[in-house]
Amino acid sequence: MQKKFWKLRDIHDRQNVRKQLKRIRRNNRIKKGKNNNKIDNVEKQYLKNYNFLINYKQLKLDRYYNKEYEIVCPTLFSLKDNYIDSMNFISHVASLANNKIYSSVKLIHLNFKKTKTYDLDASCILDSVMTSLKYVLKNHKVEFKVSFPENINSIAYKNIITTSFINERGWHSAKRPASEIREKLRKEQDVRFVDFNKNNIDNDDIITTEIVEMIFTNFKNKDDYIAPMGRIISEIVDNVREHSNNKNWYIVGNVIPKDEYNKSSIRLAIMNYGTIISDNLREFMDNESELLTKKQQKIMEASKEIIKKQRLFITPNFYEEDQAYTFLAIQQGISSKIQDSDNYDKRGSGIYRLNSEIDKISSKSELEKANCTLISGNTMIKFKNKYSYKLNNEIDNNLYQICFNKENTILKQQDNDCIIKLNKKFPGTILYMDFNFKEELVNE
């Protein structure tokens, strides 16, 4: 095989070598074809999954230098506080799967140097995009780098280190791999990272136990926190998995046991791709064939009257039916599942119970009350500190409602800084929590 087959003297040797060379070339073509098909399938799946984000107008191909393409993160990267700019940044990143990028760029630079706020609500979407995008771009030999915030003691810095894709091999800062920085934060500042292997375990109890252990292991004053936090995680995981339609779901977060004011704090973002809350509830309420219990039938009739009332407040730019249905869905007793005597206290109480458990373990200071934000479809609900769940009979007796108006009624218009219509629809649900614990978590 080392010699050229036409230089072999024996005709049989020459023919055998020629056949072997043909066979090798044919196998290489088949293998290359399979690899190309695999690459094409990965890219097609990516483009399908993230079509809602991709906008090639975001690409500025005149801005790359020496085949390096830089994307600068907004100073305020947060869905709850800067939705439009944050989603545009994520859209810009998602749109990098493009032939013009493949042919012109060899290095993608995500620049977070000037980012002052980096919230995990936005980060979990970016993380899910990058988990798939990295394979697409690396197939085209496009590499990556990340520049971190200049203030290494900031929450933004710690939140970026929390992000999963940052800790993958191949992502780096100018000095050392991000995974090493995360390990240093873990050892020197005892920062706990919640980065769960989300889709490989079917038992919700195991998921909850593992996440709670990630948060509280080796804290000696953890007893008052474990049970409420377990119920918070269990409630969220149960709902997220149930509504994810077997698609990916994500949970990411961190715990800082001590800041400069001796406060301990937690941030958690839980996200799924799947049917949005308003569509779930609307479909259930419109299905006349469902056989409801007497109790749920009464609640359903009251719900339909509430939706009629809410339609009076519709203004296309600010409030539509999607927002009304999502607002209705966060009230206790409202569920898109059939209820019976065994699950009545569980169904339709998720957000109410979540807020109740957070209240047990979070700081009571007016300046430090918990931030909780729900995003589903094109609706964002901000649970402002001045509003809370209260007993109310507008849906049914002995149920808790949360109303975002001074009259504390679900039948009137709600504050538009609490229920917000989004200009870019998200095909799933995100729940983001950020709060200080009621006391400092102390190591054993």
N, C-alpha and C positions, 0 to 999 in steps of 0.2 A: 504493500500500500504506500510505502514511502516513495517508491519510484513512480515516474509517470508511466501509465499503463502502456502508452504507445512505444516506450523504450524497451519493454520486455520482449525478449527474443521468442520465447515459447508462446504460440498462438493461444493455447488453452489458458496459460497464466494471464495473458493479456485480456482475454474475454472475462475471466473470473474477476479480475481487479476492476475492469470497467463496470461489471454488474454491481459490484459492491459499492463503487462510487455513486452510481445511479441511485442505489437503494438508500445510501446515506443522504444524498441531496433530497430525495423524495421525502424521507422521514423528517428532515429539517424543515422542508416546506410545510408539511402537515403540522409539525410542532409550532412553527411560527404562526400558521393560520389559527391554530387553537388558542395561542396566546393573544393574538389580535382579537379573536372573538371574545375572549374573556375580558380583555381591556374594554372592548366596545360595550359589552354587557354591563360592566361596572359603571361606565359613563352614562349609559342609557338609564340605568336604575337611579343614579345620582340625579340626573336631570329631571326624572319623573318625580322623585321624592321632594326635591327642593325647587320645583317649578314656581311655587308661590313666592319665593324670594328672589329668583334670578331675574336680573334686569341688566342687560348688557350695556345700556346707556350709562350705567355707573362706572364702567371702565374708562380710564383716561390714559390711553396708550401713549400719549405724548409726554407723560410724566415719568417714564422710566429712564434710568441712567445706567449705562454699562450693563445692560440686561437685568437690572434690579428694579423691581416694581414695588413701590412703597405705598401702604395704606395707613393713614394716621387715624387712630381711634379718637372719637370725640372726647373732650375734656370731661363731660358728664355722660358716661355709658351706663344707662339705666332705663329700663322700660317704664317704670313707674314715674320717673321724673323727667325723662327726655326720650319719649317713645319714637318720635319721627327720626331724629338724628341717629339713634341707636339702631333702629331697624334698617336705615339706609346704609350704615356701616356693615351690618351683617349681610345685607343684600349685595354690597360691593364685594365682600369676601366670597359669598356663594357664587357670584358670577364669574369667578376666576376660571371655571371650567369652560374654556373658550379657545378656539383654534388660534386666535390672534395672540393669546397669552403663550400657548405652546410654542409658537414659531418665533416669538420676540423676546421672551423673558426666561431667565434661568434661575432667578432668586426672588421669592416673595418675602417682603419685609413688613410684618405687622408692628407698627410703632405705637406703643402705649406710654411713651415717655411723659407726655403732657396730660395724661389721664389722671384726674383728681378723684373721680368716683367711678368705680367699676363694680356694678351690682350683679349678683348671681342670677337675677331674673333674665337679664340680657345674655349673660355669659353661658347659660345652659343651652340657649338656641345656637349661639356661635359654636359651642362645644359639639353639639350634634352635627352641625354642618361640617366642621373640620374633621370629625371622625371619619366621614366618607370622602370628603374632598382631598384629604392627604393622599389617598390611594390613587385618585384620578390624576393628580398633578405629578406624583412621583412616577407614574407610568410614562409620563412625558418628560421625565428627568428635570422637573422643576423643583428646586429646593426651597427651604423656608428658613426664616429666622424671626425672633421676637425681641423687641426692646422693651424693658420693663419700666414702670414709673420710677422717677428719680428719687422719690421719698420711700425708702425701703421699710419704714416703720408705719406706713399708711395702711388703712384697711384695703384700699384699692390694690396695693402690692400683694397683700395676703390673698385677696380674692382671685387675682390673676394666677397666683401659684396654685390655688385650689383647682383651677380649670384642668380637666383631664388631658386635653390635647397638648397643652403646654409641657406636660411631663412625659410625653412620648419621646422616643429616641429620634433625633434629627431636629428637634426644636431646641434652640439654645439662646443664651444671651451672649454678650461679648466675652464674658469671663468663664462661665461654667454652666453645665446643664441645669435646667430648671428643677429636675428631680433632686439634685443635690441641694438646691436652695430650699426646697420643700422639707427635706430631711433635716436641714439645719434649723429651720423654724420649728420643726417638731421637737427637736432636742433642746434648743436654747430657750425657746419661748413657750414650749408645750402647746403649740397650736395643734388642734385636732382637725383632721381633714375627713370629711364624709364624701367618699368617692366610690359609690357602691356598684358592684357588678350586677347591673340592674335586671337583666333579662334571662338569667340562667337558673333562677330558683323559683319554684312554684308555691312554696309554703310561705304565706304572709307572716306567720309567727317567727320563722327563721330570719326573714328579712328585717323585721322590726327589732328582734334581739340583736342582730349584728350591727345595725345602725346605732342603737342605743349604746352598745358597748364601744363603738368608735367614739362616741361623744363623751362618755362618763368614766371610762376605765381609769383607775388610779386616783380618782377624786374621793377624798374621805368624807365630804359632806354631800354625797350624791343621793342619799336615800329619799329626800323630799322631791327629787327631780325625776327619778327613774320612771316611776309609774305614770305621771302625767305626760312625760316625753314619749313614753312607749305608746300611750293612747293617741297622742298627736301623730306619731309616725304610722301607727297601725291604721288610723282613720284615713290618712292621706294615701298610703300605699294601696289600701283596699279599693278606694275610689278610682285612683289613677289606673290601676291594672284593669278594673272592671270596665272602664270606658276607653281603653286604649285600642280596642279592636285587634288585639294581638300584635300591635305595632310597638315600636320601641318606646320605652319610658325611661326617665332619667331622674336621679336624685343626687344633688351635689350640695356641699356646704362646708362650713368650718366653725369651730368653736375657739374663741380666744379667751383663755381663763383669766387674763389680767391685762388691762390696758393702763394708760398713764394715770387714770383715776381709780385704779383698783376695782374696776368693773369687769364682770365676765359677760360675754355676749355670744350669740349664735346667729348664724345666717343659714337658711335652708331654701333651696329652690327645687321644686318638684314639677316635672313637665311630662306630658304625654302628647303623642300625635294620635288623633282619633276624632270621633264624633264630638262636636262642641256641646256645651251645656244647654244652650238655647234650643238647638235642633233636637236634642234628646227629649227635653221637656215638651216642646211643641208637638213632636210626633206622638208622644204618649197621651197628651191631652186631646189630640185630634182623633185618636183611635177609639171609636165608639164601641168596638167589639170587645174591649177589655172588660173583664168581669171584676169589678172593684168591690172591696168590702164596704159596708155601710158607712164606716168612719171615713174611709178614703174617698168615697163618692161625695160626701159632704164637703170635704176639703177641695176636691176637684171642682165642684160647682162654685165654691167661693173663689177659687183660683181663676176661673174663666171670667167671673165678674171683675176681678182685679185687673186682668189683662184688658178688658173693655175700658175700664177707667184710665189705665195707663196709656191707651191709644190716644186719649185726649191731649196728651203732653208730647206727642211725636212732632219733632222738627227734624227734617232729613239730615241736617249737618251735625246734629248733636244727640238725638235720641230717637231710636226706632224700636220695632218689635223685638229685635234680638236683645237689646238692652233690657227691655221690659221682662222678657222671659228669663234672662240671666238673673235679674234682680229678684224675681219671684222664686227662682230655684234656691237662693241662699236662705230662704225662710224655713224655719223648722216645720216639719210635717209635709213639705213638698218633695215629691220623689217621682222619678220616671220608672220606678219599679213597683210591681204589685206588693202591697203590704198585707200582713196578717197579724194575728195577735202575738206571734212569736217575734216578729221583727219590727213592730210598729215603732218602738222606741229608738230603733237603729236607723231605719230608712228616713231620709229627709231631714236628718239632724247633723250631718257631717260638719258643715261650717260653724254651726252653733256650738257643737261640742269642741271643735278645734279652738275657737275663741275662748271657751270656758277653761280649757286646759292650759292655754297660754297664759291666761289671767292668773292661774294658780302659781306659776313659776317665774313670771316676769316682774320687772321692777314696777312699783306703783307710782313712781315719780311722774308728775304731769309732763316733764320734759323728756322722759325716757320710755314712755309707753310703747307697746309693740307696734311695729309696722307690719301690716298684712295686706297683700295685694293679690287679687284674682284676675287672671286674663284668660278669656276663652272666646275664640272666634274674633269678632271685632268689638268686643266689650272688655273694658277694664273696670273693676270695682276696687276702690281704695277704702279700706276700713279705717276711717278717721278716728282718732282718739275721742272725739267729742260725742260719738254715737256708739251705742252698745245694744246688745240683745235685751229685750224686756218682754214680760208677759203681755199679750195683746190678743183680743178676741176677734180681730178682723178676718182671720182665716178660720180659726176654731178656738174654743176655750182651751186654756192650759198649754198653749203653744207660744214659743218665743219668736219674736220678729225683730229684725233690725231695720230701722227706717232712717233715711238720711235727710231728715228735715226737722225743723224745730217743733212741728206739731206731733211728731212721733206717729205718723200714720202712713200706711202703705197705699192709701187711696188718693194721696195728693202727689204733686210733683216733687221729685227728689233733687238734692243738691247736685248740680252738674260737675262739681269738682270731685264727687265721689263715684258717680256712674258716668263713664266716659266712652264715647263712641270712637273707635280707632280707625285710622284711614287705611291701614294695611291689615287684612284679616290673617289671623294665626290659626292654622288647622289643627287645633288641639287646645290644651288647657295648661296654664302655668299657675302655680301657687307659690308665692314668695313670702317668707317670714324673716323678720330681722328684729331681734329684741335683746335687751339686757336681762340677765337673770336677777332675781331679787337679792342675791348676795354673791360675793366672790366665791368662785369654785377653788377649793384649796387642795393641793396635792397631798397624797398620803406620805 
